[in-house]
Amino acid sequence: MNLFVAKLNPSTNSKDLQKLFSHYGFVSSVKVIFDHFTGKSKGYGFVEMPNNHEAIEALQELDASVFQEATITVKNSQTPHTSNDVDSTQSFSDHSVKIWSRRDYTRDTTASAAISQNEHIRRNYGYRGSGLRNFKQS
């Protein structure tokens, strides 16, 4: 089971978490997340314990406990359901459905035909936001 440990003291490292969680059972991996640029701890990490019973016991015992002068939070980092699973009790009948119309997906060519040649030259197609460029015309 993979556990998420948050609100860690900035001085906490992987060896400290390894020692803390090893009281509850075998710990296969520990990782404290550090900022790439500053090298300081981001205040959270992950602990992997192969035995689920030991991991659940550690989760229940250590959640909201004080470790190195900080109250830590321990949660299960794996979600019980995947995003592809659909709950069978979910009712789709209460959602309003918009009727598809071809007009919603066809392009109106009258607006582009009304653009004058001067506006067409000034139009900014390559810049984010597609606004009009202000430049001097000679």
C-alpha positions as CSV (number, residue, x, y, z in Angstrom):
1,M,0.0,0.0,0.0
2,N,1.3,3.4,-0.9
3,L,0.8,6.1,1.8
4,F,0.9,9.9,1.3
5,V,2.5,11.8,4.2
6,A,1.9,15.5,4.3
7,K,2.7,18.5,6.5
8,L,6.2,17.3,7.2
9,N,8.8,19.4,9.0
10,P,11.2,20.9,6.4
11,S,14.2,19.1,8.0
12,T,12.6,15.7,7.7
13,N,14.4,13.3,5.3
14,S,13.7,9.8,4.0
15,K,15.7,8.1,6.7
16,D,13.5,9.8,9.4
17,L,10.3,8.5,7.7
18,Q,11.8,5.1,7.2
19,K,12.5,4.9,10.9
20,L,9.0,6.1,11.9
21,F,7.1,3.7,9.7
22,S,9.3,0.7,10.3
23,H,7.8,0.5,13.8
24,Y,4.6,-0.8,12.1
25,G,6.1,-3.2,9.6
26,F,8.3,-3.6,6.6
27,V,8.8,-0.5,4.5
28,S,9.8,-1.1,0.9
29,S,10.4,2.5,-0.2
30,V,10.3,6.0,1.2
31,K,10.5,9.2,-0.8
32,V,10.5,12.8,0.6
33,I,9.8,15.3,-2.2
34,F,12.3,18.1,-2.5
35,D,12.1,21.3,-4.6
36,H,14.4,21.0,-7.6
37,F,15.6,24.6,-7.6
38,T,16.0,25.3,-3.9
39,G,16.8,21.8,-2.6
40,K,14.4,22.3,0.3
41,S,11.7,19.8,1.3
42,K,8.2,20.5,-0.1
43,G,6.7,19.1,3.1
44,Y,5.3,15.8,1.8
45,G,6.4,12.4,0.8
46,F,5.4,8.8,0.0
47,V,5.9,5.6,2.0
48,E,5.3,2.2,0.4
49,M,4.5,-0.8,2.6
50,P,3.8,-4.2,1.0
51,N,1.6,-5.5,3.8
52,N,-1.8,-3.8,3.7
53,H,-2.6,-4.6,7.4
54,E,0.6,-3.0,8.6
55,A,0.1,0.0,6.4
56,I,-3.5,0.5,7.6
57,E,-2.3,0.3,11.2
58,A,0.4,2.8,10.5
59,L,-2.1,5.1,8.8
60,Q,-4.5,5.0,11.7
61,E,-1.8,5.5,14.3
62,L,0.2,8.2,12.6
63,D,-2.5,10.4,11.0
64,A,-2.7,13.7,13.0
65,S,0.3,12.7,15.1
66,V,3.2,15.0,16.0
67,F,6.5,14.0,14.3
68,Q,9.6,16.3,14.6
69,E,7.5,19.2,16.0
70,A,5.0,19.0,13.1
71,T,1.5,17.5,13.0
72,I,1.6,15.1,10.1
73,T,-1.2,13.8,7.9
74,V,-1.1,10.3,6.6
75,K,-3.5,9.2,3.8
76,N,-3.8,6.3,1.4
77,S,-2.4,7.7,-1.9
78,Q,-4.2,5.1,-4.1
79,T,-7.8,5.8,-5.0
80,P,-10.2,2.9,-4.6
81,H,-11.8,3.4,-8.0
82,T,-10.2,4.2,-11.3
83,S,-11.5,7.0,-13.4
84,N,-12.8,4.6,-16.1
85,D,-15.1,2.9,-13.6
86,V,-18.8,4.0,-13.8
87,D,-20.9,3.8,-10.7
88,S,-23.8,1.6,-11.5
89,T,-26.1,3.5,-9.1
90,Q,-25.5,6.8,-11.0
91,S,-28.6,8.0,-12.7
92,F,-28.1,9.8,-16.1
93,S,-31.8,10.7,-16.4
94,D,-31.6,13.8,-14.3
95,H,-29.0,15.4,-16.6
96,S,-30.4,17.7,-19.3
97,V,-29.4,16.7,-22.8
98,K,-29.0,19.3,-25.5
99,I,-30.3,18.2,-28.9
100,W,-27.6,18.3,-31.6
101,S,-28.1,20.7,-34.4
102,R,-26.1,21.1,-37.6
103,R,-26.1,24.9,-37.2
104,D,-24.0,24.5,-34.0
105,Y,-21.1,22.9,-36.0
106,T,-21.2,24.8,-39.3
107,R,-19.0,27.8,-40.0
108,D,-20.6,31.2,-40.7
109,T,-18.7,32.4,-43.8
110,T,-20.5,35.8,-44.0
111,A,-18.5,37.3,-41.2
112,S,-15.1,36.5,-42.8
113,A,-16.4,37.8,-46.2
114,A,-17.2,41.2,-44.6
115,I,-13.7,41.8,-43.3
116,S,-12.1,44.4,-45.4
117,Q,-8.7,43.9,-47.0
118,N,-7.0,46.3,-44.6
119,E,-8.3,44.5,-41.5
120,H,-7.4,41.1,-43.0
121,I,-3.7,42.3,-43.4
122,R,-3.6,43.6,-39.8
123,R,-5.1,40.5,-38.3
124,N,-2.7,38.7,-36.0
125,Y,-2.8,35.0,-36.8
126,G,0.4,34.0,-35.2
127,Y,0.1,35.6,-31.8
128,R,-1.7,34.1,-28.8
129,G,-5.1,35.9,-28.4
130,S,-5.6,36.5,-32.1
131,G,-6.1,40.2,-31.6
132,L,-5.3,43.0,-34.0
133,R,-1.8,44.3,-34.3
134,N,-1.1,47.9,-34.1
135,F,1.5,48.9,-36.6
136,K,2.2,51.9,-38.9
137,Q,1.1,51.5,-42.4
138,S,3.3,53.2,-45.0
